[in-house]
Amino acid sequence: MQLLKIAFFSLALMFVSCNTNEKSKEQTENEKTAVKEPRFKYWNWITVGHKKSDSAYAAHFNKLKSYGIDAVLINSGADPKLLKRVAPIAKKAGLEVHAWMFTTNRPGDSIALQHPEWYMVSRSGKSCFNKDERPYVGYYQWLSPSHSEARKHILSLVEGLAEVEGVTSVHLDYIRYPDVYLPIGLLPKYNLEQEEELPDYDFDYSDASVEKFMALHHKDPRKMENPAIDIEWKNFRLNEIKSLVDEAYDIVHKHNKKLSAAVFPYPEMADHMVRQRWDKWKIDMVLPMIYYNFYNEELDWIGYATKQGIEDLEGRPTELHTGLYTPKLSNADLKEAIQMAKDNGAKGVAFFDDYTLSDEQFEIIKASKE
């Protein structure tokens, strides 16, 4: 009997040992395949197309990874087929993939262009559908978030990208109204002065928007003497963007993805300039485009705007990653800008370069990695 007990315990120990070894092997394999989340993430906005070969994309993505880039925001024109082709190449290079899309501004959208009534209209009665009536530039083709069919179309594009395997987040760009105020540094380009809300740049007075507002507040913004001072009218438009973002959030989370967005520098400024109050959104990550030279500010404004956004997000789960416009940054300024973002609480930095980063800038980015 004693010998039988010894044999039984020996077998039990062997089983436990083998099982532990298997778990250890499995754990080691999982550790190998898991991508470690960087303490401070480096992002890169990039546009892709059908003409470039897979090998060319592989070479570019490998280059980005070798210089310290952790994540790519890929603009495929909201084409899930193209994204399905390119995303695995970026993933293989060790990059996190985010599906970047134009949201309320939908230039060249073949479906939307069949529906003139989907487009935003200015206080002066100009429609973003008409080529010669668009504000500032020809690609400003803004859909109204108040038009139910236009909204459904936008959200269908969000869902199409969210369904792509390997995507971490759907990244909303142009998730706002047209600029009621341009960044001050850009005004000379258009020979403009904007000291008040001008009728040609104040949107959305489309039928869908006005009817929806009137049902809520029983007044017509088209008949207001000075709609700029009507807080309900302003808040209505802020809430139209917020509700669109919140719906997109629910859609992408249904597919186990996250929602991110490129936004104006900090919430109060975004509110004033483009009807975008991003500190109130349901969203996982924001990448404020702190392009200080657009606003005739000095370099340290990057730190100021980063800190302001962090403070406005206090108590919310949203991460902030500072967006930098690299074509206007000298090598010394790029190094300092990255450090300012770190020092003021950002979780990372995103570089807008679209293939224009120089080798010297890449070296600075690589050297700044912890």
MARLUMDREN-286013 format. One record per residue (C-alpha): x, y, z; residue number from 1; residue in one letter. Coordinates in steps of 0.5 Angstrom, whole numbers, plus 500, padded with zeros to 3 digits. Layout:
// residues N
   c1   c2   c3  num  residuo
    X    Y    Z  NUM        A
...
//
This chain:
// residues 370
   c1   c2   c3  num  residuo
  500  500  500    1        M
  506  505  502    2        Q
  509  503  495    3        L
  502  505  491    4        L
  502  512  495    5        K
  509  514  493    6        I
  507  512  486    7        A
  501  516  486    8        F
  504  522  489    9        F
  510  521  484   10        S
  505  521  478   11        L
  501  527  481   12        A
  508  531  481   13        L
  510  529  474   14        M
  503  532  472   15        F
  504  538  476   16        V
  511  539  473   17        S
  509  538  466   18        C
  503  543  466   19        N
  507  548  469   20        T
  512  547  464   21        N
  506  548  458   22        E
  504  554  462   23        K
  511  557  462   24        S
  512  556  455   25        K
  505  559  453   26        E
  506  565  457   27        Q
  513  566  454   28        T
  510  565  447   29        E
  504  570  449   30        N
  510  575  451   31        E
  513  575  445   32        K
  507  576  441   33        T
  504  582  445   34        A
  506  589  443   35        V
  508  593  449   36        K
  505  599  450   37        E
  510  605  450   38        P
  510  610  456   39        R
  510  616  451   40        F
  507  614  444   41        K
  510  617  437   42        Y
  504  617  432   43        W
  505  619  425   44        N
  499  621  420   45        W
  500  618  413   46        I
  496  618  407   47        T
  496  611  402   48        V
  493  610  395   49        G
  492  604  390   50        H
  499  606  386   51        K
  504  604  391   52        K
  506  597  392   53        S
  506  593  398   54        D
  514  592  398   55        S
  514  600  398   56        A
  509  600  404   57        Y
  513  595  408   58        A
  520  599  407   59        A
  516  606  409   60        H
  513  602  415   61        F
  520  599  417   62        N
  523  606  416   63        K
  518  609  421   64        L
  519  603  426   65        K
  526  604  426   66        S
  526  611  428   67        Y
  521  610  434   68        G
  514  611  431   69        I
  509  607  435   70        D
  503  608  431   71        A
  500  610  424   72        V
  494  614  423   73        L
  492  611  416   74        I
  488  615  411   75        N
  485  610  406   76        S
  480  615  404   77        G
  475  611  408   78        A
  476  605  404   79        D
  476  599  408   80        P
  479  595  402   81        K
  485  599  401   82        L
  486  599  409   83        L
  485  591  409   84        K
  491  591  404   85        R
  495  596  408   86        V
  494  595  415   87        A
  497  588  416   88        P
  503  591  412   89        I
  504  596  418   90        A
  502  591  423   91        K
  508  586  421   92        K
  513  592  421   93        A
  511  593  429   94        G
  506  599  428   95        L
  499  600  431   96        E
  494  602  426   97        V
  489  607  426   98        H
  484  608  421   99        A
  484  616  419  100        W
  478  619  416  101        M
  475  625  414  102        F
  468  626  417  103        T
  463  632  416  104        T
  468  635  411  105        N
  467  629  405  106        R
  471  632  399  107        P
  469  628  393  108        G
  465  623  396  109        D
  461  620  391  110        S
  455  618  395  111        I
  454  624  398  112        A
  455  628  392  113        L
  448  625  389  114        Q
  445  629  395  115        H
  445  636  395  116        P
  440  637  401  117        E
  446  633  405  118        W
  451  639  405  119        Y
  452  645  410  120        M
  449  652  408  121        V
  452  658  411  122        S
  448  664  414  123        R
  449  668  407  124        S
  445  662  404  125        G
  451  659  400  126        K
  452  651  400  127        S
  458  647  401  128        C
  455  642  395  129        F
  456  648  390  130        N
  463  648  387  131        K
  463  656  387  132        D
  460  657  394  133        E
  465  653  398  134        R
  468  657  404  135        P
  476  658  403  136        Y
  478  652  399  137        V
  474  647  394  138        G
  475  641  398  139        Y
  471  644  404  140        Y
  465  640  402  141        Q
  461  639  409  142        W
  456  635  410  143        L
  450  637  416  144        S
  450  632  422  145        P
  443  634  423  146        S
  441  631  416  147        H
  439  624  418  148        S
  441  621  412  149        E
  448  624  412  150        A
  449  622  419  151        R
  447  615  417  152        K
  452  615  411  153        H
  458  618  416  154        I
  457  613  421  155        L
  457  607  416  156        S
  464  609  414  157        L
  466  609  421  158        V
  463  602  422  159        E
  466  600  415  160        G
  473  602  418  161        L
  472  599  425  162        A
  470  592  422  163        E
  477  592  419  164        V
  482  587  423  165        E
  488  589  426  166        G
  485  597  427  167        V
  486  600  434  168        T
  482  606  433  169        S
  478  609  428  170        V
  481  616  427  171        H
  476  622  426  172        L
  478  628  422  173        D
  474  634  420  174        Y
  469  633  426  175        I
  467  640  426  176        R
  464  645  422  177        Y
  467  650  417  178        P
  472  655  421  179        D
  468  661  423  180        V
  475  664  425  181        Y
  481  662  421  182        L
  487  661  425  183        P
  490  668  425  184        I
  496  666  421  185        G
  492  664  415  186        L
  488  670  414  187        L
  493  674  410  188        P
  493  668  405  189        K
  485  669  404  190        Y
  486  677  404  191        N
  481  676  410  192        L
  479  680  416  193        E
  475  676  421  194        Q
  473  680  427  195        E
  466  678  428  196        E
  462  672  425  197        E
  462  673  418  198        L
  455  670  414  199        P
  460  667  409  200        D
  463  663  414  201        Y
  458  661  419  202        D
  454  655  418  203        F
  449  651  418  204        D
  443  654  416  205        Y
  441  648  412  206        S
  434  646  412  207        D
  435  640  416  208        A
  439  644  421  209        S
  434  649  422  210        V
  428  645  422  211        E
  431  641  428  212        K
  433  647  432  213        F
  426  650  431  214        M
  423  644  434  215        A
  427  644  440  216        L
  427  652  441  217        H
  422  655  437  218        H
  426  660  434  219        K
  429  661  427  220        D
  436  662  427  221        P
  435  665  419  222        R
  431  671  422  223        K
  436  672  428  224        M
  438  679  428  225        E
  445  677  431  226        N
  445  669  431  227        P
  452  669  434  228        A
  450  672  441  229        I
  444  666  441  230        D
  447  661  446  231        I
  442  656  444  232        E
  444  656  437  233        W
  451  656  438  234        K
  450  650  443  235        N
  445  646  438  236        F
  451  646  433  237        R
  456  644  439  238        L
  451  638  441  239        N
  450  636  434  240        E
  458  634  433  241        I
  458  631  440  242        K
  452  627  439  243        S
  455  624  432  244        L
  462  623  436  245        V
  458  619  441  246        D
  454  615  436  247        E
  461  613  433  248        A
  464  611  439  249        Y
  458  606  441  250        D
  459  603  434  251        I
  467  602  434  252        V
  466  599  441  253        H
  461  594  439  254        K
  467  592  434  255        H
  472  592  440  256        N
  476  598  437  257        K
  477  605  440  258        K
  475  612  438  259        L
  480  617  437  260        S
  480  624  433  261        A
  484  630  431  262        A
  482  636  434  263        V
  483  644  435  264        F
  488  646  440  265        P
  484  646  446  266        Y
  477  646  448  267        P
  475  653  449  268        E
  479  655  442  269        M
  476  649  438  270        A
  469  652  441  271        D
  470  659  439  272        H
  473  657  432  273        M
  469  651  429  274        V
  464  649  434  275        R
  468  643  437  276        Q
  468  642  444  277        R
  472  636  445  278        W
  472  635  452  279        D
  465  633  453  280        K
  465  627  448  281        W
  465  620  449  282        K
  472  619  446  283        I
  478  615  448  284        D
  484  619  445  285        M
  484  626  442  286        V
  490  629  438  287        L
  490  636  438  288        P
  493  640  432  289        M
  498  644  436  290        I
  500  648  430  291        Y
  503  654  434  292        Y
  505  658  427  293        N
  498  658  424  294        F
  496  662  430  295        Y
  502  667  430  296        N
  504  664  437  297        E
  511  662  439  298        E
  514  655  441  299        L
  512  655  448  300        D
  505  655  446  301        W
  505  648  445  302        I
  506  647  452  303        G
  501  652  454  304        Y
  496  649  449  305        A
  498  641  451  306        T
  497  643  459  307        K
  490  647  458  308        Q
  487  641  454  309        G
  490  636  460  310        I
  486  640  465  311        E
  480  641  461  312        D
  480  633  461  313        L
  481  632  468  314        E
  477  627  471  315        G
  475  624  464  316        R
  478  617  461  317        P
  480  621  455  318        T
  488  621  453  319        E
  491  627  450  320        L
  497  626  445  321        H
  500  633  442  322        T
  500  634  434  323        G
  506  637  431  324        L
  506  640  424  325        Y
  513  638  423  326        T
  514  642  416  327        P
  515  649  420  328        K
  519  646  426  329        L
  527  647  426  330        S
  531  641  428  331        N
  532  644  435  332        A
  525  646  435  333        D
  522  639  434  334        L
  526  637  440  335        K
  524  642  444  336        E
  517  641  442  337        A
  517  634  444  338        I
  519  635  451  339        Q
  514  640  452  340        M
  509  635  450  341        A
  512  630  455  342        K
  513  636  461  343        D
  505  638  460  344        N
  502  631  461  345        G
  501  629  454  346        A
  501  621  453  347        K
  505  622  446  348        G
  506  626  440  349        V
  503  625  433  350        A
  507  628  427  351        F
  504  631  421  352        F
  509  630  415  353        D
  506  625  410  354        D
  512  623  408  355        Y
  516  630  409  356        T
  520  628  415  357        L
  527  629  414  358        S
  532  624  416  359        D
  535  629  421  360        E
  528  630  424  361        Q
  527  622  424  362        F
  534  622  428  363        E
  531  627  433  364        I
  525  623  434  365        I
  529  617  435  366        K
  534  620  440  367        A
  528  623  444  368        S
  525  616  445  369        K
  526  614  453  370        E
//
